[in-house]
Amino acid sequence: MKNYKSLLFIVLLINPIIGLYAQLTVNQDRLEKRITELAQFGIQENGETERVAFSDADLAAQKWVISELKEMGIETHIDFAGNIIGIRKGTNASKKPISFGSHIDRVPHGGNYDGCVGSMAALEVLKVLDENNVKTKHPLEIIIFSNEEGGVVGSRAIAGQLNKTAFPVKNSTGYTIGEGMMRLGGDTTRLADVARKKGDVAAFLELHIEQGGILEKENLAIGIVEGIVGLKWWNVEFNGFANHAGTTPMNARQDALLAAAKFIIAVNEVATSFEGAQVATVGRISAEPGAPNVIPGKVVSSLEIRDLSSEVIEKVYQEIEKRALAISKASGVEIKFYALDTTADPAIMDSTIQKEIEKSINSLGLSYKSMPSGAGHDAQDMALIAPTGMIFVPSKGGISHSPKEFTSASDMANGANVLLKTILALDKSL
């Protein structure tokens, strides 16, 4: 009888807590308001916002985020890579943090939602927990990553993957990555202190706009990201023979640009010949000498291949290389491939976290699908050191990296609620 009463007391004690967790929901209006407020940092006369990493607008936005966090009592600092780090203490000091966040820097002429939705949703999650006095076992860590758009710099530093060779690279502000990190409050001489090891983070979650039109087209509320595609880049060089365009017969030419044109068509044909979602792109091309009356003697083009599987990327590349060899033999134009350092390995999202995200979605009665991410994200680097998950919300028209980028307040709130419930579920299970 005594044991029964003790059990009943525990049930009565726990039920209100379970009920509270089930009822917790983000404030949609407040989330949208924060998105609007963030968009004011870098606002231009035409109403669009410019906030490239390291700019004055980026610094001002950073200070605003920090003030918002401190107002909630979140211990906040800037790490040596220029990332904003906020810690909400847990009740169990032995637990590793559950981390979540995104970025607030933008591409030139970008929009107000890429990165910003995940960052402001992270703030909203912390605010909801604060105003409802909800305690978690794990510390909760918000991370606003520095210079995501310029090469996922902040997250690479945390994953211990940032190479010093990146420091001299400039962005459109004129500052180098090294100078920019210092400008944000970091210290390039102490990046080793930023790097974390596997096990330092219990889990990482990132909410992001889809940057594609799939969710909107299929009228779905949420995407569960299965993984972030890997990518490889090459420069492809075509060496023919420059000659007079008026006096050289068509059948006696070694036209490098014509060979390049056939190559571009071949790239598309190869990519579409495989089953799957792989993509291959030629996005840049230059021809020499570049005169209308001279047959191009040299062309340099880019080649990019992306997929969730490194093996598929390699298979697609090998088939493109075979097609290039055939074009070379038929045209008399030499074709060479030069692999570039700009590569990223595929990052598969943690299956356990994917299941928790799915449970959270179902508890909210939302529609969803599992899908890959064709764009890179900070989560790609965080997956190197922690179990990682990503949540997608629709982007209207699939538009991203554009002033016309838009995600509705209700879609943002749906994603933020999934983020909130998943964090609380992971806090119980990890």
HUKA-V320700 format. One record per residue. RES is the residue in one letter. PSI is psi in degrees with one decimal (NA if undefined). Layout:
((RES PSI) (RES PSI))
//
This chain:
((M -40.3) (K -43.2) (N -37.9) (Y -44.5) (K -37.8) (S -42.5) (L -42.2) (L -41.0) (F -43.0) (I -43.3) (V -44.7) (L -32.4) (L -40.1) (I -36.4) (N -45.9) (P -34.0) (I -44.8) (I -41.5) (G -40.6) (L -46.9) (Y -40.8) (A -32.1) (Q -15.4) (L 132.9) (T 150.5) (V 161.4) (N 105.2) (Q -43.9) (D -40.9) (R -39.3) (L -45.4) (E -37.7) (K -40.8) (R -38.8) (I -42.9) (T -42.0) (E -42.1) (L -35.3) (A -14.5) (Q -16.9) (F 100.6) (G 11.8) (I 137.8) (Q 171.2) (E -31.3) (N 3.5) (G -8.3) (E 161.6) (T 134.0) (E 118.4) (R 65.8) (V 148.4) (A 139.0) (F -5.4) (S 167.1) (D -37.9) (A -37.7) (D -43.7) (L -41.4) (A -40.9) (A -38.8) (Q -45.5) (K -37.6) (W -45.0) (V -44.9) (I -41.5) (S -37.7) (E -40.6) (L -43.9) (K -30.7) (E -27.5) (M 2.7) (G 20.0) (I 126.5) (E 120.0) (T 140.3) (H 168.8) (I 126.0) (D -179.8) (F -6.7) (A 3.2) (G 8.8) (N 144.5) (I 124.5) (I 122.3) (G 135.3) (I 123.7) (R 116.1) (K 145.6) (G 175.1) (T -13.3) (N 105.2) (A -16.8) (S -12.0) (K 142.0) (K 155.7) (P 146.2) (I 118.2) (S 150.4) (F 156.9) (G -167.7) (S -139.2) (H 162.0) (I -5.5) (D 161.4) (R 160.4) (V 157.7) (P 135.6) (H 36.6) (G -168.6) (G -174.3) (N 7.5) (Y -33.3) (D 115.6) (G -40.5) (C -37.0) (V -46.9) (G -36.2) (S -46.3) (M -31.2) (A -36.5) (A -42.2) (L -42.4) (E -39.9) (V -46.6) (L -37.6) (K -42.6) (V -44.4) (L -39.0) (D -48.1) (E -17.6) (N 6.1) (N 41.2) (V 125.8) (K 140.9) (T 152.3) (K -47.5) (H 147.0) (P 144.3) (L 127.6) (E 118.9) (I 134.1) (I 121.1) (I 103.8) (F 142.6) (S 143.2) (N 52.6) (E -44.0) (E -20.2) (G 19.2) (G 33.0) (V 50.7) (V -48.6) (G -42.6) (S -34.1) (R -36.8) (A -43.3) (I -36.5) (A -1.1) (G 24.8) (Q 5.2) (L 116.8) (N 139.1) (K -18.1) (T -16.7) (A -19.5) (F -38.7) (P -7.6) (V 129.2) (K 150.6) (N -169.3) (S -12.3) (T -17.0) (G -10.4) (Y 143.3) (T 166.3) (I -41.6) (G -47.8) (E -39.1) (G -41.7) (M -42.3) (M -38.7) (R -34.6) (L -9.5) (G 9.0) (G -169.6) (D 107.0) (T -18.0) (T -6.2) (R 27.4) (L -26.5) (A -27.8) (D -18.2) (V -34.7) (A 136.2) (R 156.5) (K 163.7) (K 134.1) (G -14.4) (D -22.9) (V 128.3) (A -38.4) (A 155.4) (F 137.3) (L 140.5) (E 126.8) (L 137.3) (H 153.3) (I 152.1) (E -33.8) (Q 32.3) (G 171.3) (G 12.3) (I -50.3) (L -43.8) (E -44.2) (K -38.0) (E 6.7) (N 48.6) (L 148.3) (A -35.1) (I 144.1) (G 130.4) (I 115.6) (V 122.3) (E -34.7) (G 164.4) (I 128.2) (V 148.9) (G 161.1) (L 150.0) (K 143.6) (W 146.5) (W 151.8) (N 134.4) (V 122.8) (E 128.4) (F 116.4) (N 107.8) (G -131.7) (F 120.0) (A 130.3) (N 169.6) (H 127.5) (A -22.1) (G -25.9) (T -8.6) (T 117.9) (P 153.2) (M -35.0) (N 4.6) (A 21.2) (R 149.5) (Q 74.6) (D 107.8) (A -34.2) (L -36.3) (L -42.6) (A -39.7) (A -37.9) (A -42.5) (K -35.7) (F -43.7) (I -42.1) (I -40.8) (A -39.2) (V -46.1) (N -42.4) (E -40.9) (V -46.3) (A -36.3) (T -6.2) (S -15.2) (F 145.4) (E 143.2) (G -172.3) (A 16.9) (Q 151.6) (V 147.2) (A 134.9) (T 137.7) (V 109.2) (G -5.8) (R 140.2) (I 141.1) (S 142.5) (A 142.1) (E 143.4) (P -2.7) (G 25.0) (A 142.3) (P -20.3) (N 19.0) (V 130.2) (I 126.1) (P 127.1) (G -22.0) (K 136.9) (V 140.2) (V 126.8) (S 165.5) (S 162.5) (L 126.7) (E 134.2) (I 134.4) (R 142.3) (D 164.0) (L -15.3) (S 126.4) (S -33.6) (E -40.2) (V -42.6) (I -44.9) (E -40.4) (K -43.0) (V -43.8) (Y -45.4) (Q -38.4) (E -37.9) (I -40.3) (E -39.0) (K -43.6) (R -36.5) (A -39.9) (L -41.2) (A -41.0) (I -41.0) (S -45.8) (K -38.9) (A -27.8) (S -15.7) (G 17.0) (V 124.9) (E 134.2) (I 124.3) (K 143.6) (F 133.0) (Y 109.6) (A 137.1) (L 160.9) (D -15.3) (T 85.0) (T 158.1) (A 134.0) (D 150.4) (P 146.3) (A 110.2) (I 130.1) (M 149.2) (D 129.5) (S -36.5) (T -42.4) (I -38.3) (Q -40.6) (K -39.0) (E -38.9) (I -43.5) (E -42.6) (K -41.7) (S -41.5) (I -46.5) (N -36.2) (S -23.8) (L -6.2) (G 30.0) (L 153.1) (S 153.1) (Y 170.6) (K 156.4) (S 142.2) (M 155.2) (P 161.9) (S 122.2) (G -9.7) (A 154.5) (G 153.2) (H 166.7) (D -30.4) (A -26.7) (Q -39.5) (D -38.6) (M -27.5) (A -16.8) (L -22.6) (I -9.9) (A 152.5) (P 127.9) (T 144.6) (G 153.6) (M 143.1) (I 128.5) (F 143.6) (V 156.5) (P 147.9) (S 122.8) (K 126.1) (G 6.1) (G 17.1) (I 132.2) (S 162.2) (H 42.1) (S 148.3) (P -19.4) (K 0.3) (E 134.8) (F 136.5) (T 130.5) (S 158.4) (A -39.1) (S -37.9) (D -40.4) (M -42.8) (A -39.2) (N -48.1) (G -40.5) (A -35.9) (N -38.1) (V -42.0) (L -47.5) (L -50.6) (K -35.4) (T -40.1) (I -45.4) (L -37.0) (A -41.7) (L -33.7) (D -33.6) (K -39.3) (S -22.9) (L NA))
//
